[in-house]
Amino acid sequence: MGKNNQNIVKPLAICTTKLYKYPPHIVKVDKMAVLAIDFGTSNSSVATLVDGEVRRIHIEANSETLPTSVFFDFDDNIMLFGTMANQSLLNGAHGRYMRSLKSVLGTSLMAEKRMIIGKKYDFYDIISSFLTQLKHRAEQSQGVIFDSVMSGRPVNFHSDDEAKNQRAEQDLRECYLRAGFKTINFMFEPEAAAFACAKNTDRKSLGLIVDIGGGTSDYCLFESGNNDTGKINILASHGVRLGGTNFDKILNLEYFMPFLGMHGQLQKIMSEGIVAAPQSIFHDLATWEKISFCYTPELKNTVRELERQAFEPLLFKRLANLIEHRNGHELAFLAEKTKISANELGEEVAKIDLGLIETGLYVGVTGDDLQRIMADACTTLKTSVLATLSQAGCQPNQVDEVIYVGGSSQMRLVQNQMRQLFPQAKFKLSSVFTAVVDGLALGS
């Protein structure tokens, strides 16, 4: 497989500027230049402010966004990023794939080191390598060395656990430092989106940002059109750890994992009776940031033992094969594609080929099915939105406009929930994938 040098980092020189050769047009550090980075769970983007205007920077060929993913290529001992990482996984290259890196911030997984391509890595190393890529690609594009960054962050990395939220921001700050930034500032992502979306609003109104990305759902209630400066007033911000990857997981557990033994029954070993298969295996295998840790000899042995105990051993034989061939990520990608397909089809059935599990196996999913299985998630969204309004002492009928940001805000189940909450409001689909980075640049 051909490699693009822009997507490659040699592992032994992680996060060092010696790795990169700047083109001749980069001649100085512009102390006024700030790089805005929207480090997302699924996709990332960067921008800067030039003469008062936002300039989005293409950090991948012909694209303003880069998939937030990393692939360790075992054959060439290199790291690949973004689309090339995704392609390497889907092409069956020998290596380890990681996605949803942002979800690990603030957890004990950050400092756990694992041997990969001959070196011990923890998530500080991996995330800072990805951020280094964003920094240097932006520098090579703009001819400026960026020492300062304005980074987005969710209102809550981990819902209402404030101690964990603080650790997550500290972890992210450490990763930016390792990536070579000297000045690091943060802005809530929905507030950044509010600045971008309300930039040209001159009439007085009350707006609500509904920013649902890959890992979190964030909200910002703001007032615009109050003065001649064009500035807005942030009235309240709130967020919860629920996003597109959670939707993928729910679908995966509901429709795919039962074919692999989830809810399967086992014969007790030491006594008579029946027990259910351990659910943690399936939950880990359906969680993006945990899939890489499922391909262990210990889990393989556990699954073989479950196969011997099972009343339906075929289910666990499929599970053993999936783990043996490291197809957990492909199954998660299939869940993501199924979610999108079913969302677009509505009442029509999306026929999903589960050949990853067994040849000739299919399952049907509709948009109505998504609404049913995501009912608890929709309740969480509703509760979070109302909590945002409550912070500002605002009622739903006072909101003039609801602005959707983030890829998962395009889900029908999300928009149906918002229409129920705000029947009198106008709805607007913003620059879904770039509104946050635009606002970060404006706020820098």
NUTORPA-277029 format. One record per residue: y, x, z of N, C-alpha, C in turn; residue in three letters. Coordinates in steps of 0.2 Angstrom, whole numbers, plus 5000, padded with zeros to 4 digits. Each point is the difference from the previous one (the first is absolute). Example, Ala and Ser with C-alpha at 12.3 -4.5 7.8 and 13.67 -1.06 7.14 Angstrom:
497250665039500649965000500650045000Ala;500549984996500650045001500549965003Ser;
This chain:
499450045000500649965000500650045000Met;500549994996500650044999500449995006Gly;500450055003500449995006500750014998Lys;500549975003500750014999500250045006Asn;500450054998500250055006500449965005Asn;500449954997500449975005499749965005Gln;499349994999499649965005499650045004Asn;500150075000499550045003500350045006Ile;499650015005500250045006499450045002Val;500150075000499550045002499949995008Lys;499449995003500049985007500250065004Pro;499950064998500150055005500850025001Leu;500449964996500750015000500449945002Ala;499749965004500249935001500750005003Ile;500549964997500649995002500550075000Cys;499950044996500450065000500450004993Thr;500650025000500450004994499850064995Thr;499650055003499750054996499649974994Lys;499749945002499549974995500449984993Leu;500649995001500449974994500550054997Tyr;500050004993500550044997500649954997Lys;500650015003500549964998500250014993Tyr;500249964996500250014993500750035001Pro;500350044995500650045000500649955002Pro;500049944999500649965001500149985007His;499550025004500149995008500350065002Ile;500750005002500350065002500350005007Val;500049945003500350005007499849945004Lys;500150005006499949945005500649965000Val;500049944998500649955001499949975007Asp;500450025004500049985007500249925001Lys;500349984995500249935000499449954997Met;499550034996499549974997499549975005Ala;499849945000499549975004499549974996Val;499450015001499449974997499849945003Leu;500049944997499849945003499249994998Ala;499649995005499349994999499749945003Ile;499749964996499649945003499350025000Asp;499850035005499350025001499649945002Phe;499649974995499749945001499350005001Gly;499749955002499250005002499650004993Thr;500349974995499650004993500450044995Ser;500750005000500450034995500650035003Asn;500250064998500650035002500550014994Ser;500750015002500550014995500650045003Ser;500450034996500550045003500649994995Val;500650015003500749994997500550045003Ala;500650004997500550045003500749964998Thr;500550025003500649974998500550054996Leu;500249984994500450044996500649964998Val;500650035002500649974998500049925002Asp;499749995006500049935003499549964997Gly;499650024995499549964997499350025002Glu;499549965001499350015001499750034994Val;499750065001499650034995499350005002Arg;499649964997499350015002499750064996Arg;499550035003499750064997499349994998Ile;499850024994499449994998499650065003His;499549985004499650055003499350004997Ile;499949964995499450004996500249984993Glu;499650034995500249984993500249934999Ala;500649994998500249934998500049955006Asn;500050025006499949955006500550025005Ser;500349945003500450015006499650005006Glu;499449995000499549995006499450054999Thr;499850025006499450045000499549975005Leu;499449994998499549985005499950045006Pro;500049985006500050045006499250025001Thr;499850044996499350025001499950074998Ser;499450035003499950075000499250004998Val;499950054996499350024998499850075001Phe;499550025004499850075001499550014995Phe;500150044995499550014995499650065002Asp;499349985001499650055003499850064995Phe;500049984994499850054995500550054999Asp;500749984999500550054999500450025006Asp;499849975006500350025006500849995000Asn;500249944998500749984999500149935003Ile;500649995001500349935002500349974994Met;499849944999500449964994500349945004Leu;500649984996500449945004500149954995Phe;500149945003500249944996499549984995Gly;500249984994499649974994499450054999Thr;500150075000499550044999499550005005Met;500249995006499549995006499649944999Ala;500349944998499749944999499550014994Asn;500250034995499650014994499450045001Gln;500150055004499450055002499549965004Ser;500249965004499549955004499649964995Leu;500449964996499749954996499650044994Leu;500150064999499650044995499450035003Asn;499949995006499450035004500050075001Gly;500650035000500150075002499750015007Ala;499850075001499750015006500650025005His;500049965005500650025005500149945005Gly;500550015004500249955005500749974998Arg;500049935001500649964998500349975006Tyr;500650005001500449975005500649964998Met;500049945003500649964999500249965006Arg;500649975000500249975006500250055006Ser;500350064997500150055005500549985005Leu;500549954999500549985004499749965006Lys;499449974999499749965005499750045006Ser;499950074999499850045005500550035005Val;500649994998500650035004500049965007Leu;500050045005500049975007499449995003Gly;499450024997499349995002499750075002Thr;499550005003499650065002499750044994Ser;500049964995499750034994500450064997Leu;500750005001500550044997499850085002Met;499750015006499950075002499350024999Ala;499649954998499250024999500050044994Glu;499750065000499950054995499349994997Lys;499950004993499450004997500050054995Arg;499450034999499950054995500049974993Met;500550024995500049984994500250054995Ile;499650014995500150064995500150065003Ile;499650025005500050065004500550025005Gly;500449945002500550015005500149945004Lys;500250015006500149945005500649974999Lys;500049934998500649964999500149955005Tyr;500649985003500149945003500549964996Asp;500249945003500449964996500750024999Phe;500250055005500750035000500050044993Tyr;499550044999499950044994500049964994Asp;499649945000499949964994500749974998Ile;500349965005500649974999500650044998Ile;500050065003500650054999499950024993Ser;499450014997499850034994500349954994Ser;499949935002500249954995500850005000Phe;500350005006500750005000500350064997Leu;499750065000500250064997500049994992Thr;499549964998500049994993500649964998Gln;500149945004500649964998500750055000Leu;500050045005500650045001500150054994Lys;499550034998500050054995500149974993His;499749954999500049964993500749984999Arg;500349975006500749985000500550064998Ala;499950055004500450064999499950034992Glu;499550004998499950024993500349964995Gln;500049935002500349954995500850015000Ser;500250015006500849995001500350075000Gln;499750055001500350075000500450015006Gly;499749975006500350005006499550015006Val;500150055004499550005006500349955005Ile;499549965002500249955005499750025007Phe;500550015005499950025006500049945005Asp;500349954998500149945004499649944997Ser;499749955004499649954998500349935004Val;500049954996500149935003499349974999Met;499649995005499449974999500049935003Ser;499649954996499949945002499450005006Gly;500049955004499549995005499949935001Arg;499449975001500049935002500349995007Pro;500249935001500349995007499550015005Val;499449984999499450025005499550034996Asn;499850065001499450034997499449975003Phe;500049985006499449975003500249945004His;500349954997500249935003500450025006Ser;499849975006500450005006499950065004Asp;499650054998499850065005500650054999Asp;500550005004500650045000499850075000Glu;499550025005499950075001499650034994Ala;499649964997499750024994500450004994Lys;500549965000500550004994500450065001Asn;500250025006500450075001499650064998Gln;499350005002499650054997500050004993Arg;499949954997500049994992500650044997Ala;500649985003500650034997500050075001Glu;499850025006500050085002499550034995Gln;499449974999499550034995500350014993Asp;500449944998500350014993500550055000Leu;500450005005500650065000499650075000Arg;499550015004499750064999499750024993Glu;499849954997499750014993500650014995Cys;500649975001500650024996500250075002Tyr;500050025006500250075002499550054996Leu;499349995000499650044997500050004993Arg;500349954997500150004993500750034998Ala;500350035004500650044999500749975001Gly;500049945002500749965001500350035007Phe;500650015000500350025006500449955004Lys;500349954996500349945003499649944998Thr;499849965005499649944999500349945004Ile;500149954996500249945003499649944997Asn;500049955004499649944999500449934999Phe;499849964996500349935000499449954999Met;500149945003499549955000499949984992Phe;499449994998499949994993500349934998Glu;500049955004500349934997500750015001Pro;500350045004500850005000500250044994Glu;499650054998500250044994500049954994Ala;499449965000500049954994500649955000Ala;500249985006500649965001500650034997Ala;500150065001500650044998500050004992Phe;499450014997499950004993500149944997Ala;499749945003500049944996500649965001Cys;500450025005500749965002500650044997Ala;499850064997500650044998500549974995Lys;499849954996500549974996500149935002Asn;499949985006500149935002500750005003Thr;500449954997500749995003500149945004Asp;499549954999500149945004499650005007Arg;500349975004499750005007499449965000Lys;499550035003499349975000499650045005Ser;499449965002499550035004499450014996Leu;499850065000499450024997499450035004Gly;499449994998499450025003499650054995Leu;499950065002499650044996499349995003Ile;499549994995499349995002499750064996Val;499850055004499850074997499250005002Asp;499649994996499350005002499750054995Ile;499850065003499750054996499350015001Gly;499850064999499350025001499749995007Gly;500450025005499850015007500449965005Gly;500649984999500449965005500449944996Thr;500249965004500449944998500650015004Ser;500650014997500650015003500649954998Asp;500449985004500549954999500750025002Tyr;500549984997500750025002500449944998Cys;500349975005500549954999500750035000Leu;500449984995500750034999500549954997Phe;500650025002500649964998500450044995Glu;500149974994500450044995500649964998Ser;500550034997500649974997500549995006Gly;500050045005500549985006500650044999Asn;500150054996500650044999500150034993Asn;500550034999500150034994499750074998Asp;499650025005499750074999499349994997Thr;499849945000499349994997499450025005Gly;500250025006499550015005499749945002Lys;499450015003499649945003499950015007Ile;499949955004499850005007499349995001Asn;499750045003499250005002500049965006Ile;499749945000500049955006499350015004Leu;499550024996499350015004499550034995Ala;499650045003499450034996499449995004Ser;499549994997499350005003499550014996His;499450025002499450024996499449995004Gly;499450004996499450005002499550044996Val;499550035003499550044996499549954996Arg;500249984995499649954995500350014993Leu;499650024996500250014993499549994995Gly;500150034994499549994994499350035002Gly;500050055003499350035002499649965005Thr;500449965004499749965004499749944996Asn;500449974995499749954996499450034996Phe;500050064998499450034997499450005004Asp;500150025006499550005005499749935002Lys;500449955001499849945001499549974994Ile;500250014994499649984994499450045000Leu;500050075001499450045000499549975005Asn;500249995006499649985005499749934999Leu;500449964997499849934998499549994995Glu;500150044994499649994994499650064998Tyr;500150065002499650064998499550025005Phe;500250015006499650035006499449965002Met;500049934999499449965001499450034996Pro;500250024994499450034995499850065002Phe;500350035005499850075003499749995007Leu;499949945002499750005007500549975006Gly;500649994998500449975005499849935002Met;499949995007499849945003499250004999His;499750054998499350004999499650015007Gly;499449975000499750005006499450055001Gln;500050035006499550065001499549985006Leu;499450034999499549995006500250055005Gln;500049985006500150045006499450055000Lys;500250075002499550055000499550005006Ile;500449995006499650015006499849935003Met;500249954997499849935003500049954994Ser;499749945002500049954995500749974999Glu;500249984995500649964999500450034994Gly;500649974998500450024994500750025002Ile;500250054997500750025001500450004993Val;500650005000500450004994500250084999Ala;500050014993500250074998500750025003Ala;500150065002500650025003500649994995Pro;500549975002500649984995500450064999Gln;500150055004500450054999499950044994Ser;499450014998499850034993500449974995Ile;500049934999500349974994500750005001Phe;500349995006500750005001500350074998His;499750065002500250064998500050014992Asp;499449984997499950014993500549964996Leu;500349955003500549964997500750015001Ala;500150065004500750025003500250064996Thr;500550004996500250054995500050075004Trp;500350015006500150065003499450035003Glu;499549955001499350025003499450024996Lys;500149984994499450004995499850074999Ile;500450055000499850074999499650035006Ser;500049965006499650035005499449965001Phe;499849964995499449965000499450044997Cys;500250054996499550044996499750065004Tyr;499749985006499850055005499250005000Thr;499750055002499250005001499849955005Pro;500550005005499849955006500049934998Glu;500549984996500049934998499449994995Leu;499950044996499449994995499449995004Lys;499950045005499449995004500049935004Asn;500649985002500049945003499849944996Thr;500350014993499849944996499350004998Val;499750064999499350004999499649975005Arg;500250015006499749965006500149935000Glu;500649984998500149934999499649964995Leu;499950044995499549984994499349985003Glu;499850055004499349995003500049945005Arg;500549985003500049955005500249934997Gln;500350004994500349944997499549954997Ala;500149945001499649944997500150004993Phe;500650034997500150004993500250084999Glu;499550044999500150074999500450024994Pro;500049954995500350024993500850015002Leu;500349955004500750015001500250075003Leu;499650035004500250065003499750064996Phe;499649994995499850044995500650014995Lys;500349954999500750004996500550045003Arg;500149985007500550045004499850075000Leu;499450025001499850075000500250044993Ala;499949964994500150034994500850014999Asn;500449955002500750005000500350065003Leu;499750015006500350065004499750064997Ile;499450004998499750074997500450024994Glu;500349954996500350014994500850005001His;500249995006500750015002500449954996Arg;499849935000500349954996500549965004Asn;500150015006500449965004500749994998Gly;500350054997500750004998500049954993His;499550014996500049964994499949935002Glu;499649985005500049935002500649985003Leu;500450045003500749985003500549994994Ala;499950044995500449994994499949934997Phe;499349995000499849944997500249945004Leu;500150005006500349955004500749994999Ala;500350064999500849994998500049974993Glu;499650014995500149974994499849935000Lys;499549985004499849935001500549965003Thr;500450035005500549975003500649984995Lys;500150054996500649994995499749954994Ile;499450004998499849964995499949925003Ser;499850005006499949935002500749975002Ala;500550045002500749985001500349974993Asn;499950044995500349984993499649944997Glu;499449995002499649944997500149945003Leu;500250005006500149935004499349975001Gly;499949944998499449965001499450024996Glu;500250044994499450034996499650055004Glu;499450014998499650055004500050064996Val;500150055004500050074998499350035001Ala;499650014995499350025000500050085001Lys;499750025006500150075002499350034999Ile;500050064996499350034999499950055006Asp;499549995004499850045005499550054999Leu;500150034994499550054997500050065005Gly;500550025003500050055005499549995006Leu;499949945001499549995005499349994997Ile;499949964995499449994996500149974993Glu;499750034996500149984993499849924999Thr;500549974997499849924999500349965005Gly;500350035005500349965006500749984999Leu;500249945001500649974999500249965005Tyr;500749995001500349955005500649974997Val;500149945002500649974997500549995006Gly;500750014998500549995005500649974996Val;500349955004500649964997500650025005Thr;500649984997500650005004500049965006Gly;499749945000499949965005499550035006Asp;499550044997499650045005500450055004Asp;500550034997500450055003500449965005Leu;500349954999500449965005499549985006Gln;499449984999499649985005499850065005Arg;499850064997499850055004500650045003Ile;500649994997500650045003500449955004Met;499749955003500349955004500350035006Ala;499650045004500350045006500550054998Asp;500050034994500550054998500649964999Ala;500049944997500649964998500349985007Cys;499649985005500349985006500450065003Thr;499750064999500450065003500650014996Thr;500049994994500650004996500649955002Leu;499749945001500549955003500350025006Lys;499650025005500250025007500550055000Thr;499950054995500450065000500749984997Ser;500049964995500649984997500449965005Val;499749955004500449965005500250055005Leu;499650055002500350055005500650034998Ala;500050024993500650034998500649955000Thr;500049944998500549955001500249995007Leu;499550005005500149995007500550065003Ser;499950064997500450055003500749994999Gln;500249974994500749994998500249935002Ala;499649965003500249935002500149964994Gly;499650014995500149964993499449954999Cys;500249954997499549954998499850014993Gln;499449984998499850014993500449964995Pro;500349955001500549964996500650034999Asn;500250065003500650035000499950064995Gln;499450024998499950054995500149984993Val;500550044997500249984993499550024994Asp;499850075002499650034994499450045004Glu;499450004997499550045002499850054994Val;500050065002499950054995499450045001Ile;499550004995499450035000500050074998Tyr;499750045004499950074999499350035002Val;499850054996499350025001499549964996Gly;499550044998499549974995499649945003Gly;499950005006499649945003500449945001Ser;500750015000500449945000499949954994Ser;499750034995499949964994499349955000Gln;499750015006499449955001500249935001Met;499749964997500149935000500049975007Arg;499550035004499949975007500750025004Leu;500350064999500650025003500649954998Val;500049994994500649964997499949935002Gln;499449985000499949935003500249995007Asn;499950055004500250005007500750005001Gln;500450044996500750005000500349944998Met;499749974995500349934997500049955005Arg;499450005004499949955006500550015005Gln;500250075002500450015005500849994998Leu;500150014994500750004997500149964994Phe;499949935001500049954994500750004997Pro;500550025003500749994997500250074997Gln;499750055001500250074998499950014993Ala;500450054997499850024994499650075000Lys;499650014995499550055001500150054994Phe;500050065002500150064995499550055001Lys;499750024994499650064999500450064998Leu;500150055005500450064999499650054996Ser;500350064999499650054998499550025005Ser;499449974999499550005005499850075003Val;499950044995499850075002500550055002Phe;500649994998500650055001500649975004Thr;500049945003500549985003500150045007Ala;499550025003500150045006500350074999Val;499750034995500350074998500750004998Val;500249954996500749994998500449995006Asp;499849965005500449995006500050065004Gly;499550045001500050075003500550044997Leu;500050014994500550044996500749985002Ala;500149935000500749985001500250015007Leu;499550005005500250015007500050085002Gly;499850044995500050075002500750035000Ser;
